[in-house]
Amino acid sequence: MVLASIIALSICGLQMIQLLKPIPAGNSPYTRWLSIDPFSFLPIIFFILLPLIASIPAGTLLKNDVDSGLFAKVKLQSPLQRVMWSYIGIAFLTGFAIITLALLLNLAFYFTVLPNIKPDNLLNSNILLINQNTMLVSLYYAHPLLHAAISILFASTWAGLFSVFVTVTAIWIKNAFVAMSLGLVAQIVVLMLNSFIKLPNSVSYSPADFLHEMSPTVNVNLAVTSIVTLLMLIYCIVFSQIGVKHLVP
């Protein structure tokens, strides 16, 4: 948990250094915080590494306990399904909490140094926030804080799902480092596929793109994002059940 927090907060902290440079008038936390910042490469790094950061605290906890024999003792005390869902719950909540904390602190910091003013599509045209690269654009301009909160909630939910993805997949992986990196590997593979197998209008199906409040380089779409999220959820549920059968002696 500590290592994941250090990595996440370090990236968020480095992104804040941009405030050492003059920032044009009219900017606000809603145009400069990590999830929307179009002027730094650090948000891209953060969201690519998000699966790894989320998985560090508890993504391989189940695998470690299975390998050490502790899981065999725990399942003697409770039904196997309950034990399995306890591990999944811990994995999800720790991944969710790490990313929530990092993004909330980053956004809160900008409220201490920049004025709390609503974004304007003309005044803030330099960030080029439009329907193609941002979901729910009308909500962003009408209620930017709510839009930011939804963005944090969505990114954190995906962080939890990535941690669960590692939990339910890692029990088949022998190498601990490879097991820990499963989410990151999946992220990179999908990111590469997204470059070669394109959807109409170049809409991205990579979490590394659509988890930003404003996608930095490609188009995003609510329907595609919802489908990918549903597929990830289905994978986690199905493999949790397969994992239960796999762990039955």
SEPA-778451 format. One record per residue (C-alpha): x, y, z; residue in three letters. Coordinates in nm, 3 decimals, padded with zeros to 5 digits. Example, Ala and Ser with C-alpha at 12.3 -4.5 7.8 and 13.67 -1.06 7.14 Angstrom:
// SEPA-778451
R         u         v         w    aa
R    01.230   -00.450    00.780   Ala
R    01.367   -00.106    00.714   Ser
This chain:
// SEPA-778451
R         u         v         w    aa
R    00.000    00.000    00.000   Met
R    00.282    00.238    00.088   Val
R    00.473    00.174   -00.235   Leu
R    00.160    00.223   -00.446   Ala
R    00.084    00.548   -00.262   Ser
R    00.437    00.674   -00.316   Ile
R    00.425    00.604   -00.690   Ile
R    00.080    00.757   -00.738   Ala
R    00.146    01.064   -00.525   Leu
R    00.489    01.119   -00.681   Ser
R    00.340    01.138   -01.030   Ile
R    00.063    01.366   -00.905   Cys
R    00.318    01.583   -00.725   Gly
R    00.542    01.616   -01.028   Leu
R    00.242    01.720   -01.235   Gln
R    00.178    02.004   -00.990   Met
R    00.523    02.149   -01.062   Ile
R    00.377    02.312   -01.372   Gln
R    00.248    02.582   -01.138   Leu
R    00.605    02.711   -01.115   Leu
R    00.552    02.841   -01.469   Lys
R    00.315    03.130   -01.548   Pro
R   -00.040    03.006   -01.609   Ile
R   -00.264    03.217   -01.834   Pro
R   -00.557    03.398   -01.677   Ala
R   -00.889    03.218   -01.694   Gly
R   -00.751    02.880   -01.592   Asn
R   -00.894    02.692   -01.297   Ser
R   -00.855    02.354   -01.125   Pro
R   -01.092    02.213   -01.386   Tyr
R   -00.851    02.294   -01.670   Thr
R   -00.521    02.205   -01.503   Arg
R   -00.561    01.908   -01.272   Trp
R   -00.404    01.571   -01.354   Leu
R   -00.694    01.406   -01.533   Ser
R   -00.743    01.690   -01.780   Ile
R   -00.399    01.852   -01.813   Asp
R   -00.317    01.863   -02.188   Pro
R    00.024    02.026   -02.142   Phe
R    00.211    01.750   -01.957   Ser
R    00.311    01.391   -02.034   Phe
R    00.267    01.291   -01.669   Leu
R   -00.110    01.225   -01.689   Pro
R   -00.043    00.977   -01.971   Ile
R    00.217    00.800   -01.754   Ile
R   -00.020    00.794   -01.456   Phe
R   -00.309    00.634   -01.644   Phe
R   -00.086    00.382   -01.822   Ile
R    00.063    00.276   -01.487   Leu
R   -00.276    00.282   -01.311   Leu
R   -00.324   -00.100   -01.329   Pro
R    00.015   -00.161   -01.168   Leu
R   -00.035    00.105   -00.900   Ile
R   -00.379   -00.035   -00.816   Ala
R   -00.254   -00.395   -00.799   Ser
R    00.047   -00.344   -00.575   Ile
R   -00.140   -00.337   -00.239   Pro
R   -00.351   -00.655   -00.270   Ala
R   -00.362   -00.776   -00.631   Gly
R   -00.145   -01.079   -00.557   Thr
R   -00.261   -01.133   -00.198   Leu
R   -00.466   -01.440   -00.294   Leu
R   -00.180   -01.591   -00.494   Lys
R    00.066   -01.531   -00.209   Asn
R   -00.167   -01.692    00.045   Asp
R   -00.230   -01.990   -00.184   Val
R    00.144   -02.038   -00.235   Asp
R    00.221   -02.006    00.136   Ser
R   -00.057   -02.243    00.245   Gly
R   -00.241   -01.975    00.444   Leu
R   -00.538   -01.989    00.206   Phe
R   -00.584   -02.360    00.279   Ala
R   -00.613   -02.280    00.651   Lys
R   -00.848   -01.985    00.598   Val
R   -01.093   -02.182    00.383   Lys
R   -01.129   -02.439    00.661   Leu
R   -01.289   -02.167    00.874   Gln
R   -01.533   -02.025    00.614   Ser
R   -01.711   -02.129    00.292   Pro
R   -01.481   -02.110   -00.009   Leu
R   -01.707   -01.866   -00.196   Gln
R   -01.706   -01.626    00.099   Arg
R   -01.328   -01.647    00.132   Val
R   -01.281   -01.586   -00.241   Met
R   -01.509   -01.283   -00.241   Trp
R   -01.328   -01.147    00.063   Ser
R   -01.001   -01.149   -00.131   Tyr
R   -01.173   -00.991   -00.430   Ile
R   -01.330   -00.725   -00.209   Gly
R   -00.997   -00.638   -00.050   Ile
R   -00.831   -00.618   -00.393   Ala
R   -01.103   -00.393   -00.533   Phe
R   -01.119   -00.159   -00.235   Leu
R   -00.743   -00.110   -00.205   Thr
R   -00.706   -00.040   -00.578   Gly
R   -01.004    00.196   -00.566   Phe
R   -00.874    00.379   -00.258   Ala
R   -00.521    00.436   -00.389   Ile
R   -00.634    00.605   -00.711   Ile
R   -00.913    00.798   -00.538   Thr
R   -00.666    00.938   -00.286   Leu
R   -00.412    01.041   -00.549   Ala
R   -00.664    01.209   -00.780   Leu
R   -00.854    01.380   -00.497   Leu
R   -00.535    01.525   -00.350   Leu
R   -00.423    01.647   -00.691   Asn
R   -00.757    01.817   -00.761   Leu
R   -00.778    01.961   -00.409   Ala
R   -00.429    02.109   -00.442   Phe
R   -00.531    02.306   -00.750   Tyr
R   -00.823    02.455   -00.559   Phe
R   -00.571    02.608   -00.317   Thr
R   -00.379    02.792   -00.590   Val
R   -00.623    02.856   -00.878   Leu
R   -00.961    03.032   -00.875   Pro
R   -01.274    02.819   -00.865   Asn
R   -01.429    02.945   -01.188   Ile
R   -01.634    02.750   -01.440   Lys
R   -01.456    02.661   -01.763   Pro
R   -01.560    02.852   -02.073   Asp
R   -01.544    02.690   -02.415   Asn
R   -01.411    03.013   -02.567   Leu
R   -01.188    03.138   -02.287   Leu
R   -01.039    02.790   -02.238   Asn
R   -01.027    02.693   -02.605   Ser
R   -00.653    02.623   -02.564   Asn
R   -00.727    02.290   -02.393   Ile
R   -00.951    02.186   -02.685   Leu
R   -01.207    02.002   -02.474   Leu
R   -01.474    01.882   -02.717   Ile
R   -01.728    01.601   -02.764   Asn
R   -01.476    01.383   -02.945   Gln
R   -01.220    01.366   -02.662   Asn
R   -01.443    01.405   -02.355   Thr
R   -01.755    01.225   -02.241   Met
R   -02.049    01.428   -02.106   Leu
R   -01.908    01.760   -02.230   Val
R   -02.224    01.957   -02.148   Ser
R   -02.198    01.842   -01.786   Leu
R   -01.833    01.954   -01.777   Tyr
R   -01.920    02.311   -01.870   Tyr
R   -02.238    02.325   -01.658   Ala
R   -02.113    02.144   -01.345   His
R   -01.734    02.096   -01.372   Pro
R   -01.688    01.976   -01.013   Leu
R   -01.950    01.703   -01.059   Leu
R   -01.783    01.604   -01.387   His
R   -01.446    01.582   -01.211   Ala
R   -01.600    01.374   -00.930   Ala
R   -01.751    01.131   -01.182   Ile
R   -01.412    01.110   -01.355   Ser
R   -01.240    01.024   -01.026   Ile
R   -01.507    00.767   -00.939   Leu
R   -01.480    00.603   -01.282   Phe
R   -01.100    00.590   -01.283   Ala
R   -01.099    00.452   -00.928   Ser
R   -01.357    00.187   -01.020   Thr
R   -01.134    00.076   -01.305   Trp
R   -00.839    00.070   -01.065   Ala
R   -01.037   -00.167   -00.845   Gly
R   -01.128   -00.381   -01.146   Leu
R   -00.764   -00.400   -01.254   Phe
R   -00.669   -00.517   -00.905   Ser
R   -00.943   -00.782   -00.918   Val
R   -00.827   -00.878   -01.269   Phe
R   -00.482   -00.950   -01.126   Val
R   -00.630   -01.135   -00.826   Thr
R   -00.840   -01.377   -01.031   Val
R   -00.572   -01.433   -01.298   Thr
R   -00.255   -01.450   -01.089   Ala
R   -00.338   -01.787   -00.929   Ile
R   -00.234   -01.953   -01.257   Trp
R    00.096   -01.761   -01.276   Ile
R    00.403   -01.897   -01.099   Lys
R    00.630   -01.591   -01.118   Asn
R    00.531   -01.327   -00.861   Ala
R    00.660   -01.031   -01.064   Phe
R    00.475   -01.144   -01.376   Val
R    00.160   -01.193   -01.169   Ala
R    00.186   -00.840   -01.026   Met
R    00.236   -00.697   -01.375   Ser
R   -00.064   -00.868   -01.537   Leu
R   -00.281   -00.557   -01.531   Gly
R   -00.006   -00.340   -01.677   Leu
R    00.067   -00.597   -01.947   Val
R   -00.303   -00.611   -02.039   Ala
R   -00.312   -00.231   -02.047   Gln
R   -00.016   -00.211   -02.286   Ile
R   -00.149   -00.491   -02.509   Val
R   -00.487   -00.319   -02.547   Val
R   -00.313    00.014   -02.606   Leu
R   -00.109   -00.142   -02.887   Met
R   -00.412   -00.317   -03.036   Leu
R   -00.591    00.016   -03.031   Asn
R   -00.318    00.156   -03.256   Ser
R   -00.350   -00.122   -03.514   Phe
R   -00.715   -00.228   -03.495   Ile
R   -00.909    00.096   -03.508   Lys
R   -01.278    00.155   -03.450   Leu
R   -01.476    00.401   -03.666   Pro
R   -01.383    00.765   -03.601   Asn
R   -01.067    00.641   -03.425   Ser
R   -01.261    00.591   -03.101   Val
R   -01.034    00.437   -02.837   Ser
R   -01.123    00.123   -02.646   Tyr
R   -00.813    00.148   -02.426   Ser
R   -00.856    00.237   -02.056   Pro
R   -00.529    00.431   -02.082   Ala
R   -00.721    00.677   -02.300   Asp
R   -01.079    00.685   -02.175   Phe
R   -00.997    00.702   -01.802   Leu
R   -00.874    01.060   -01.845   His
R   -01.140    01.324   -01.790   Glu
R   -01.023    01.453   -02.128   Met
R   -00.848    01.203   -02.354   Ser
R   -00.509    01.348   -02.450   Pro
R   -00.465    01.220   -02.805   Thr
R   -00.762    01.013   -02.929   Val
R   -01.139    01.015   -02.945   Asn
R   -01.355    00.852   -02.679   Val
R   -01.715    00.737   -02.679   Asn
R   -01.952    00.661   -02.391   Leu
R   -02.098    00.352   -02.558   Ala
R   -01.758    00.197   -02.636   Val
R   -01.631    00.281   -02.289   Thr
R   -01.939    00.120   -02.130   Ser
R   -01.896   -00.198   -02.337   Ile
R   -01.527   -00.231   -02.244   Val
R   -01.612   -00.174   -01.877   Thr
R   -01.884   -00.439   -01.893   Leu
R   -01.644   -00.687   -02.057   Leu
R   -01.389   -00.626   -01.783   Met
R   -01.655   -00.680   -01.516   Leu
R   -01.772   -01.002   -01.682   Ile
R   -01.413   -01.129   -01.703   Tyr
R   -01.359   -01.065   -01.331   Cys
R   -01.684   -01.239   -01.231   Ile
R   -01.633   -01.541   -01.458   Val
R   -01.271   -01.594   -01.360   Phe
R   -01.353   -01.555   -00.991   Ser
R   -01.587   -01.853   -01.029   Gln
R   -01.329   -02.048   -01.228   Ile
R   -01.077   -01.961   -00.959   Gly
R   -01.304   -02.105   -00.690   Val
R   -01.318   -02.436   -00.878   Lys
R   -00.943   -02.426   -00.936   His
R   -00.877   -02.383   -00.564   Leu
R   -01.101   -02.671   -00.460   Val
R   -00.869   -02.953   -00.344   Pro
